Amino acid sequence: MLFLIIVFGLIGLAVGGPVGLLVGGGLGWWLGRRIGRRLSAARMQLQEGFLESIFSVMGCLCQADGKVTEGELSVAEKLFDQMHLQGEHRAKARAAFARGRADDFNLEAELAKVNRLTQRQPVLRQVFLQVQLSAIAADGVLHPAEHEMILRVARGIGCSDAEVQQIEAMLHGAAANSQGASEEALKDAYRVLGVSEETSDAELKKAYRRLMSQNHPDKLAGKGLPESMREVAQARTSEIGNAYERIRAARGQ
């Protein structure tokens, strides 16, 4: 807004002197407020659509093996709590989840919508996919039908198979944090950071810093991640940090 006030003020000054400065500055202020309102409305629409798609696709995925388990329902409710969804917002989330479970749910159309909403924002797509994986893995078993469905979802929103493996490694890593380190946990840590065991310490640090920067909750919020999903983003950065520390410890650093 300040930029518009200055620009229009200078134009007004050049055209009409001091009076033109005031008129131009006022016009810049009015235009800045108008643009700000439109941007705010567009951001809110994006965030609401993102959340609705998260829960509708989650309902569809949980139904992939023919039934929705108590564990999967519990994960959905815990996510509602984590996102502090109450009243009307919680009711909308539950309705979206139920819509995804319906036989006539159009998964491809919903994924196309997510692809549009997250265009040019790969980390938002990864967060979306991570939430889905967390839900269907709630019963401790990833059924073949569920795995095939998650790959279908990943490809539908523009994620690669490598990104799916990275997110799966994050979930495994979260479990390993409470069960102690293991050789498999170390392998998952490398997958989380997207590097190999032969990667140098310098390249490892570079990969870690890049991921932390890309996944910072404030940066994701600026790209359209709903504020209610901040804790989800924080958990993601936490696991990136845990993976880095696990590798450093294994390397004796």
N, C-alpha and C positions, 0 to 999 in steps of 0.2 A: 504494500500500500504506500509506504514512504517513497518508493521509487516513482510510482505514478504521480504522487503529489509534487515531487520535485520536477519531473519531466513536464507535466502540464503547467506547473507554475512558471517554469522557464519559458515555455512556449507563450504563455499568457503575458509574461513580462516583455518578451520580444515584440509581441503584437500590440499590446495595450498598455504598457508601462505598469506602474504600481497597481492600478485597478485590475489590469489584466492578470497580474501575478496572483491577486486574491481570487479572482474568478477561476483562473486555471488551476490553482491549488485546490480550490473547492471541488472542481470537476474531477480532479485526480482522486481526491478523498472519496467522493461518491462512487466513482467507477471501481476503486479498489475494494470498497465494501461490497459492492454488487458481485464482483468476481469472487471475493472471499466466501460469500454466502453460497454461491453456486458450487464452488469447490468443496465446501463443507458438506453440502447436500449430496454431492456425487460420492464423496468418501464414505458417508454414512450408508448410502445405498450399496456400495461395494462391500462394506463390512457386513451388513445384514445378509446380503446374498451369499457371501463367503460362509457365514455361520450356518445358514439354512442348508447349503450344499454339504457342509461337513456332516451334519446330523442325518440328512436324508441318505447320503451315500453310506454312512455308517450303518444305518438300518438295513440297507440292501446287502452289505457285506456280512453282517451278522446273520442274515437269513440264508446266506449262500450254502451252508451245509444242511439246510432243511429246517433248522430251528434256531431260536435265539435263546442262549443259555442264561441262567441267573447271573453268571459271572459277567457276561457281556452287557446285560442290563445294568448291573452294578457299576461297570466301568462308565457307561453312559451317564448314570446319575452322579458318579464321582466327578466326571468332567463338567457336568452342570454346576456342581458345587465349586470346583476349582475355578470356574469362570464366573462365579458369583451370579449365576442366572437365577432370577427370582421372578415371581408373578407372571406377567404377560410374556416376558422373554423366555422363561423356563417352559411355559406352555407352548410357545412357538417351536422351541427346540424339540420337545416331545412330539409335537405334531409332525415335524419334519422327519424325525426318526421313524414314526409310524408310516409316513408316506413312502419312505424308502423300503419298507417291508412289504408293501402292497404288490400284488402280482402284476399290476399294470404300470409299475414304476419304470420310467424310461431312463436307464442308467446312462446310455450314450449321450442323451440330451443334457443330462445334469453335468456330465464330465466336460462336455463342450462349453457349458456355462462357466465352469470352474476355470477352464483354459482361457476363456475371455477375461475373466476377473483377475487372473494372476499373470496375464500376458507380460512377458519380459521380466518376471519376478520369480526365478527358479526356487529361491529359498521358501517363498510362500507355498509353492506347490509341494515342497518337501515337508513343510510343517503339516499341510493338509494330509499328506500320505502317512506321516508319522502317527497322527491321531487315529487314522483308520487301522493301521497295524496294531496299535495299542489295544484297540477295541476287540478285534477278532482274535488276538492272542491271549485274551483275558482268561480263557479256560485252560491255558497252559498247552494247548494243542493247536497247531495250524493245519487244518484239514486240507487235503489236496484241492478241493473245490474252492476253499477260501484263498489258498495260495494263487490259484489260477485267476481268481477274481481280483486279488490285489494287484497282480501284474496287469490285468486288463484296465484297472483304474489308473495305475501308474502311467501306462502308455496313453490312456485317454486324456490325461492332463499334461502330458508332455515330459514325464519323468522317464529316465532310462532304467534298465535293469540294474546298473551299477548303483544308482541312487537308492533303489529298493534295498540292495544289499547293505548299503551304508546305514540306512535307517534301521534295518533289522539288527545290525551290529550295535547300534545305539541302545536298542531295547535289551539286547543280550548284556551289554555293558552295565546297564542300570541294575539288572539282576545280579551281575557279578560283584557289584559294589557291596552288596549285603552278604554275599556268599564267599568272599575272598577271591584273590587273584588265581588264575590258572593259565595254562598255555593257550587254551581256546579264547579266554578273555583277552589275552595279549593280542591274538590275531584279530579279534573284533576291534580292539583299540586302533590298530593300523587301518582297518576298513573304515572306521569312523572318520579318521583324518584323511582318508583317501590316498594313502602312501603305502609303499612296500617296506618290508623289513630291512631292505638294503639302503633305504633312504638315509642320507647323511643327516647329522644333527642340525645343521644349518637349514636344510630343506624341510626337515620336520618342523622346526620352529616357524618357518615361513608359512607352511601349510596350516599350522595351528592358529597363527595370528590372522591369516586370511579368513578362516572359518569363523573365528570369534568376531571378526569385524562384520562379516556377512550376516551373522545370526544375532547380532546385538539387538535386544528387544526394542530399543528406541529406533534403530534403523528400520526394523521390520514394521514398527508402528507407522513410520513415515511412508512405507510402501503399501500400507493398507491393512496390516494385521489388526484385527479388533483389539481394543485395549483389554477386553475381558480374557484374551488369550495370552496376556503377558506372562503368566506363570508357566504356560506351556513353552513359550520361547525361552524363558529362564532355565527350565529343565533341560532344554536342548543345549544351551551354552554350557550348562553344568556338566553334561555328559561329554561334551567336546573337551572340556578342561580335565575331566577325570581320565579320559582316554590318553591325553597328552602326558599327564602325570604317571599313568601306568607304564607307558613306554619309557619315560625318563627313568623310572625306578628300575625297570628291567635292564636298562643300559648303564645302570650304576651312577646316574647323575643326581 
